[in-house]
Amino acid sequence: MEENTQKKSGFVTLIGRPNVGKSTLMNHLIGQKIAITSDKPQTTRNRIQTVYTDDRGQIIFLDTPGIHKAKNKLGEYMVNVAEHTLRDVDVILWLVEPSTFIGAGERHIAEQLNKVKTPIILVINKIDTVKNQDEILTFMAAYKDICDFAEIVPLSALKEKNTDLLTELIFKYLPYGPQFYDEDTVTDQPMRQIAAELIREKALRLLNDEIPHGIAVTIERMKERPDGIMDIDASIVCERDSHKGIIIGKGGSMLKRIGTEARKDIERMMEIQVNLKLWVKVRKEWRDSELYMKNYGYDGKDV
């Protein structure tokens, strides 16, 4: 027991506007791909819990949806998830772009953060895109008074620059205590959910801008054969008949691409051979239907 009290353990949430690199950073910090990433906003829809364990202790990361102005019930659900998380954690990481311009979206997040007493680490991400590194100091200065930050860390999640420093600072603010998960745990996400998210990621990356917001992925069947091959049947749900045609593509070419890329990622993740079959369904306006949202894993009561 004595050994445990010398270790630290706690919950850390990553917040920020959509597309600032939260999922990319979390994947790099835990050293494994769990959260899906794409250059489209609203990629993360649920609170994804991942676990990082080393000699110092354990960090449980909650990657939340981006905080933004909601346009439909799904949007409201996502913002609720993100804002609820702020009260339940030991450390908050607020990710921002490298800029001196602080827009309305950032100011809205700062308002939420000023209501909590949790230590906040400001992470200025994507510094690999800054030509003149001296500018980073001006970005830090621009942000420093908007909130009472415990620390400000400029880093690049993509190039893994300063990510070790960030991990060190997180441990600095975590409480001492026993670990919540055994050291082999990387996520509390069920495999079905991870498989669905990986399929959705490929669709987000390969499809036109106007479609991805309106898609969900459901796993209809997931069963391992005696020979060790995993059969997965999944449906991509979209909101319009015209979208269905685009997702399927000419002669099924787009659906095949999504399936091939997703299968490779799922195999890597599960370390098992996968036979993946995809279908496309139309459910009009599902993002404004509480019943459909619940069916697709976005239940407001869970927030």
C-alpha positions as CSV (number, residue, x, y, z in Angstrom):
1,M,0.0,0.0,0.0
2,E,2.9,2.3,0.9
3,E,4.1,2.2,-2.7
4,N,0.7,3.4,-4.0
5,T,0.6,6.5,-1.9
6,Q,3.9,7.7,-3.4
7,K,2.3,7.5,-6.9
8,K,0.0,10.0,-8.4
9,S,-3.2,9.3,-10.1
10,G,-6.0,11.5,-11.5
11,F,-8.2,12.7,-14.3
12,V,-7.2,15.2,-17.0
13,T,-9.5,16.7,-19.6
14,L,-8.5,18.2,-22.9
15,I,-10.7,21.0,-24.0
16,G,-10.6,23.5,-26.9
17,R,-12.4,24.6,-30.0
18,P,-13.0,21.9,-32.6
19,N,-9.9,21.0,-34.7
20,V,-7.2,22.3,-32.3
21,G,-5.5,18.9,-32.1
22,K,-7.0,17.4,-28.9
23,S,-7.3,13.9,-30.2
24,T,-3.9,14.0,-31.9
25,L,-2.3,15.2,-28.6
26,M,-4.0,12.5,-26.5
27,N,-2.9,9.8,-29.0
28,H,0.7,10.9,-28.8
29,L,0.7,11.3,-25.0
30,I,-0.5,7.7,-24.5
31,G,1.6,6.4,-27.4
32,Q,-1.3,4.7,-29.1
33,K,-4.1,5.6,-31.4
34,I,-7.5,5.6,-29.6
35,A,-9.2,8.8,-30.5
36,I,-10.0,9.4,-34.1
37,T,-8.5,12.4,-35.9
38,S,-9.4,14.3,-39.0
39,D,-9.2,17.9,-40.2
40,K,-13.0,18.2,-40.0
41,P,-14.6,19.9,-36.9
42,Q,-16.7,17.8,-34.5
43,T,-14.7,14.6,-35.0
44,T,-14.9,13.6,-31.3
45,R,-18.5,13.3,-30.2
46,N,-18.3,11.3,-26.9
47,R,-16.0,11.6,-24.0
48,I,-13.2,9.2,-24.7
49,Q,-11.3,7.9,-21.8
50,T,-7.7,6.8,-22.2
51,V,-5.1,5.8,-19.7
52,Y,-1.4,6.6,-19.4
53,T,0.7,4.7,-16.8
54,D,4.4,5.0,-16.0
55,D,6.6,4.9,-12.9
56,R,5.2,8.2,-11.6
57,G,1.6,7.0,-11.6
58,Q,-1.4,7.2,-13.8
59,I,-3.1,9.9,-15.9
60,I,-6.6,9.2,-17.2
61,F,-7.3,11.5,-20.1
62,L,-10.8,12.5,-21.1
63,D,-10.9,13.8,-24.7
64,T,-14.0,15.8,-25.0
65,P,-15.9,17.2,-28.0
66,G,-14.9,20.7,-29.0
67,I,-16.8,23.5,-27.2
68,H,-18.8,25.4,-29.9
69,K,-22.1,27.0,-30.5
70,A,-24.6,24.2,-31.0
71,K,-26.8,24.0,-34.2
72,N,-28.8,20.9,-33.4
73,K,-29.5,18.4,-30.6
74,L,-26.3,16.5,-31.4
75,G,-24.3,19.7,-31.0
76,E,-26.0,20.5,-27.7
77,Y,-25.2,17.0,-26.5
78,M,-21.5,17.4,-27.4
79,V,-21.2,20.8,-25.7
80,N,-22.9,19.4,-22.6
81,V,-20.4,16.5,-22.5
82,A,-17.5,18.9,-22.7
83,E,-18.7,21.4,-20.2
84,H,-19.7,18.8,-17.6
85,T,-16.3,17.3,-17.7
86,L,-14.6,20.4,-16.4
87,R,-16.0,19.9,-12.9
88,D,-15.0,16.2,-12.6
89,V,-11.3,16.3,-13.2
90,D,-8.0,17.1,-11.5
91,V,-6.3,19.1,-14.3
92,I,-7.7,20.8,-17.4
93,L,-5.6,21.1,-20.6
94,W,-6.9,23.9,-22.8
95,L,-5.6,23.7,-26.3
96,V,-5.4,26.7,-28.5
97,E,-3.9,27.6,-31.9
98,P,-0.7,29.7,-32.1
99,S,-2.2,33.2,-32.5
100,T,-2.5,36.5,-30.8
101,F,-6.1,36.7,-31.9
102,I,-8.5,35.5,-29.2
103,G,-11.9,35.0,-30.9
104,A,-15.4,34.6,-29.5
105,G,-15.0,30.8,-29.3
106,E,-12.0,31.1,-27.1
107,R,-13.6,33.8,-24.9
108,H,-16.6,31.5,-24.4
109,I,-14.3,28.7,-23.2
110,A,-12.4,31.1,-20.9
111,E,-15.8,32.1,-19.3
112,Q,-16.4,28.4,-18.5
113,L,-12.9,28.0,-17.1
114,N,-13.1,31.0,-14.9
115,K,-16.0,29.3,-13.0
116,V,-13.8,26.3,-11.9
117,K,-11.1,26.0,-9.4
118,T,-9.3,23.1,-11.2
119,P,-5.6,23.8,-12.3
120,I,-5.6,24.8,-15.9
121,I,-2.6,24.3,-18.2
122,L,-2.8,26.3,-21.4
123,V,-1.4,24.3,-24.3
124,I,-0.4,26.4,-27.4
125,N,-0.4,23.6,-30.0
126,K,0.9,23.4,-33.6
127,I,4.0,25.5,-32.9
128,D,5.7,23.5,-35.7
129,T,3.6,25.8,-38.0
130,V,5.2,29.0,-36.6
131,K,8.1,30.3,-38.8
132,N,9.6,32.7,-36.2
133,Q,9.8,30.9,-32.9
134,D,10.1,34.3,-31.1
135,E,6.5,34.8,-31.9
136,I,5.5,32.1,-29.5
137,L,6.3,34.5,-26.6
138,T,3.8,37.0,-28.0
139,F,1.1,34.3,-28.2
140,M,1.8,33.3,-24.6
141,A,1.6,37.0,-23.5
142,A,-1.7,37.4,-25.4
143,Y,-3.4,34.6,-23.5
144,K,-1.9,34.9,-20.0
145,D,-4.5,37.3,-18.6
146,I,-7.6,35.8,-20.0
147,C,-7.5,33.0,-17.3
148,D,-5.6,32.2,-14.2
149,F,-3.3,29.5,-15.7
150,A,-1.2,27.1,-13.6
151,E,1.2,26.7,-16.6
152,I,1.5,27.7,-20.2
153,V,3.1,25.1,-22.6
154,P,3.8,25.7,-26.3
155,L,4.1,22.4,-28.1
156,S,3.6,20.4,-31.3
157,A,1.5,17.3,-30.8
158,L,2.2,16.2,-34.4
159,K,6.0,16.5,-34.1
160,E,6.0,15.5,-30.4
161,K,7.8,18.6,-29.4
162,N,7.5,19.4,-25.6
163,T,5.0,16.6,-25.1
164,D,7.2,15.1,-22.4
165,L,7.3,18.4,-20.6
166,L,3.5,18.5,-20.6
167,T,3.3,15.0,-19.1
168,E,5.7,16.1,-16.4
169,L,3.6,19.2,-15.6
170,I,0.4,17.2,-15.5
171,F,1.9,14.8,-12.8
172,K,3.0,17.9,-10.9
173,Y,-0.7,18.9,-10.3
174,L,-2.2,15.4,-9.8
175,P,-3.0,14.1,-6.3
176,Y,-1.2,11.2,-4.7
177,G,-3.3,8.1,-4.6
178,P,-4.0,4.5,-5.9
179,Q,-4.4,3.8,-9.6
180,F,-7.8,3.5,-11.1
181,Y,-6.9,1.0,-13.8
182,D,-4.3,-1.8,-14.1
183,E,-1.1,-0.8,-15.9
184,D,-2.0,-2.6,-19.2
185,T,-5.2,-0.6,-19.7
186,V,-5.1,1.9,-22.5
187,T,-8.8,2.8,-22.8
188,D,-12.2,2.1,-21.3
189,Q,-13.8,2.2,-24.7
190,P,-15.5,-1.1,-25.7
191,M,-14.0,-2.6,-28.9
192,R,-17.3,-2.2,-30.7
193,Q,-17.2,1.6,-30.1
194,I,-13.5,1.8,-31.2
195,A,-14.3,-0.1,-34.4
196,A,-17.3,2.2,-35.1
197,E,-15.1,5.3,-34.5
198,L,-12.3,4.1,-36.8
199,I,-14.8,3.5,-39.6
200,R,-16.3,7.0,-39.0
201,E,-12.8,8.5,-39.1
202,K,-12.1,7.0,-42.5
203,A,-15.4,8.3,-43.8
204,L,-14.6,11.8,-42.4
205,R,-11.2,11.8,-44.1
206,L,-12.4,10.5,-47.5
207,L,-15.7,12.2,-48.0
208,N,-16.8,15.7,-49.0
209,D,-17.1,18.4,-46.4
210,E,-20.9,18.6,-46.4
211,I,-21.5,14.9,-45.6
212,P,-19.4,13.9,-42.6
213,H,-21.2,15.9,-39.9
214,G,-24.4,14.0,-40.8
215,I,-22.9,10.5,-40.4
216,A,-22.9,8.0,-37.6
217,V,-21.6,4.4,-37.6
218,T,-23.3,1.5,-35.9
219,I,-21.8,-2.0,-35.4
220,E,-24.6,-4.5,-36.2
221,R,-22.6,-7.6,-35.5
222,M,-19.2,-8.4,-34.2
223,K,-18.3,-12.1,-33.8
224,E,-15.1,-14.1,-33.6
225,R,-14.9,-17.3,-35.7
226,P,-13.3,-20.5,-34.4
227,D,-10.3,-19.8,-36.7
228,G,-9.7,-16.4,-35.0
229,I,-11.0,-14.1,-37.8
230,M,-13.3,-11.4,-36.5
231,D,-16.5,-10.7,-38.6
232,I,-17.7,-7.1,-38.3
233,D,-20.9,-5.9,-40.0
234,A,-21.3,-2.1,-39.8
235,S,-23.7,0.5,-41.1
236,I,-22.8,4.1,-42.1
237,V,-25.9,6.2,-41.3
238,C,-26.4,9.4,-43.3
239,E,-29.2,12.0,-43.5
240,R,-29.9,12.1,-47.3
241,D,-30.4,9.8,-50.2
242,S,-28.0,12.0,-52.2
243,H,-25.3,11.4,-49.5
244,K,-25.9,7.7,-49.7
245,G,-24.8,7.7,-53.3
246,I,-21.7,9.7,-52.5
247,I,-20.7,7.4,-49.6
248,I,-21.1,4.3,-51.8
249,G,-19.3,6.0,-54.8
250,K,-19.2,4.9,-58.4
251,G,-19.5,1.1,-58.5
252,G,-19.1,1.0,-54.7
253,S,-15.6,2.5,-55.0
254,M,-15.8,4.9,-52.1
255,L,-17.4,2.5,-49.7
256,K,-14.7,0.0,-50.6
257,R,-12.0,2.5,-49.8
258,I,-13.5,3.4,-46.4
259,G,-13.8,-0.3,-45.6
260,T,-10.2,-1.2,-46.6
261,E,-8.7,1.7,-44.6
262,A,-10.8,1.1,-41.6
263,R,-10.2,-2.7,-41.6
264,K,-6.4,-2.1,-41.5
265,D,-6.7,0.2,-38.5
266,I,-9.1,-2.2,-36.7
267,E,-6.7,-5.1,-37.3
268,R,-3.8,-3.1,-35.9
269,M,-5.9,-2.2,-32.9
270,M,-7.3,-5.6,-32.1
271,E,-4.3,-7.6,-33.3
272,I,-6.6,-10.0,-35.1
273,Q,-7.6,-10.6,-38.8
274,V,-10.9,-8.8,-39.6
275,N,-13.5,-9.4,-42.2
276,L,-15.4,-6.1,-42.4
277,K,-18.7,-5.6,-44.3
278,L,-20.2,-2.1,-44.7
279,W,-23.7,-0.9,-45.5
280,V,-25.2,2.6,-45.9
281,K,-28.5,3.6,-44.4
282,V,-30.5,6.9,-44.7
283,R,-32.1,8.3,-41.5
284,K,-33.3,11.8,-42.3
285,E,-32.5,14.5,-39.7
286,W,-31.1,11.9,-37.2
287,R,-29.0,14.6,-35.5
288,D,-32.2,16.2,-34.2
289,S,-33.9,13.0,-33.1
290,E,-33.3,12.0,-29.5
291,L,-34.3,8.4,-30.3
292,Y,-31.8,8.0,-33.2
293,M,-29.1,9.8,-31.2
294,K,-29.6,7.4,-28.4
295,N,-29.4,4.4,-30.8
296,Y,-26.2,5.7,-32.2
297,G,-24.5,6.1,-28.8
298,Y,-25.2,9.8,-28.0
299,D,-27.5,9.6,-25.0
300,G,-28.1,13.0,-23.3
301,K,-28.9,11.1,-20.0
302,D,-25.3,9.9,-19.9
303,V,-23.9,13.4,-19.6
